[in-house]
């Protein structure tokens, strides 16, 4: 039996409240989007604030409604195993994905955005999707992409 149950509970509550800011410290979070005539893409990525800034969470979808698009690209979910390079420093977000599981050959998807000098809005840039083909010209789709900082300050 504890001699001082109130002080023990108070100590536990104080400790929990003291650690709360550490557990709630936000990772860097970005929502990136691209939309064109035949394409819709959305990716949510979170970078850890720890040294090295590893990806702590990533989800995304690509929908490509083009007549020459392989079926796997018409609806594709992004997977962390597809990441080849991804980084951010709040003013830049750059992502590269590689998907081997596509008929006709592997696909490389690149998104590169940055904040305009002195601008407060979203990061703007481009996306590019390439699929080299042995039986003809490569499939290439490209256009404008934006990323918004979703980090809670």
C-alpha positions in Angstrom: 0.0 0.0 0.0 1.3 3.4 -0.9 1.7 5.9 1.9 1.1 8.9 -0.3 -1.4 8.0 -3.1 -2.2 11.6 -4.0 1.4 12.7 -4.4 2.1 9.5 -6.5 -0.8 10.3 -8.8 0.3 13.9 -9.0 3.8 12.9 -9.9 2.5 10.6 -12.7 0.3 13.4 -14.1 3.1 15.9 -14.0 5.4 13.5 -15.8 2.8 12.8 -18.4 2.1 16.5 -19.0 5.8 17.2 -19.2 6.3 14.5 -21.9 3.3 15.6 -23.9 5.1 18.3 -25.9 7.7 15.7 -26.9 5.2 13.2 -28.2 3.1 15.9 -30.0 6.1 17.5 -31.7 5.0 17.5 -35.4 6.9 15.9 -38.1 7.2 17.8 -41.4 4.0 17.1 -43.3 3.3 17.8 -46.9 0.3 17.2 -49.2 1.3 17.2 -52.8 -1.0 17.2 -55.8 -1.0 17.2 -59.5 -3.9 17.3 -61.9 -4.0 17.4 -65.7 -6.2 16.4 -68.6 -5.7 12.7 -68.0 -3.9 12.6 -64.6 -4.8 13.0 -60.9 -2.2 12.4 -58.3 -2.1 13.1 -54.5 0.6 12.2 -52.0 0.8 12.8 -48.3 4.2 12.5 -46.8 5.6 13.0 -43.3 9.3 13.4 -42.5 10.6 12.7 -39.0 12.2 15.7 -37.3 14.9 13.3 -36.0 18.4 13.5 -37.4 18.3 12.2 -40.9 14.7 13.2 -41.5 13.5 9.7 -42.5 10.0 9.3 -44.0 7.7 8.4 -41.1 4.5 8.1 -43.1 3.6 8.2 -46.8 0.4 7.5 -48.7 -0.7 8.4 -52.2 -2.7 7.6 -55.3 -2.2 8.1 -59.0 -5.0 7.9 -61.5 -4.0 8.1 -65.2 -6.8 8.1 -67.7 -4.8 8.1 -70.9 -5.3 5.6 -73.8 -1.7 4.6 -73.9 -1.3 4.1 -70.1 -0.6 0.6 -68.8 -3.4 -0.8 -66.6 -1.2 -0.6 -63.5 -0.9 3.2 -63.9 -4.5 3.8 -64.5 -5.0 3.3 -60.7 -1.9 3.0 -58.6 -1.3 3.3 -54.9 2.1 4.6 -53.8 3.9 2.4 -51.5 7.0 3.1 -49.3 8.8 0.3 -51.1 8.6 2.4 -54.3 10.6 5.3 -52.8 14.0 5.8 -54.3 14.7 9.3 -53.0 12.6 11.7 -51.0 13.6 14.8 -49.0 12.4 18.2 -47.7 13.8 21.2 -46.0 10.4 23.1 -45.8 11.3 25.2 -48.8 11.8 22.2 -51.2 10.1 18.8 -51.5 11.5 16.3 -53.9 10.3 12.7 -54.4 11.3 9.9 -56.7 9.4 6.6 -57.0 10.3 3.5 -59.0 7.7 0.9 -59.8 8.9 -2.3 -61.5 5.4 -4.0 -61.3 4.1 -2.3 -64.4 3.5 -4.1 -67.8 5.7 -2.8 -70.5 8.6 -2.0 -68.1 9.5 -0.1 -65.0 8.1 3.4 -64.3 10.0 6.4 -62.7 7.8 9.1 -61.1 9.4 12.4 -60.1 8.0 15.3 -58.2 10.0 18.4 -57.5 8.6 21.5 -55.8 10.0 24.6 -54.1 8.9 27.8 -52.5 9.2 30.9 -54.7 11.6 33.5 -53.2 9.8 35.3 -50.4 6.4 33.7 -51.2 4.1 32.4 -48.5 1.9 30.1 -50.6 2.4 26.5 -51.6 5.5 25.0 -53.1 5.2 24.8 -56.8 7.0 22.7 -59.4 6.6 19.8 -61.7 5.9 16.1 -61.9 7.2 13.7 -64.6 6.3 10.1 -65.2 8.6 8.1 -67.5 8.3 4.5 -68.8 11.0 3.5 -71.2 9.8 1.0 -73.8 11.8 -1.5 -75.8 9.2 -1.7 -78.5 8.8 2.0 -79.2 9.1 5.5 -77.8 9.0 6.0 -74.0 5.7 7.0 -72.4 6.1 10.4 -70.7 3.6 12.4 -68.8 4.5 15.7 -67.2 2.9 18.8 -65.8 2.5 21.2 -62.8 2.6 20.0 -59.2 2.1 21.7 -55.9 2.9 20.8 -52.3 1.4 22.4 -49.3 3.0 22.4 -45.9 0.6 20.7 -43.6 2.8 20.8 -40.5 1.1 22.1 -37.4 3.2 24.8 -35.8 
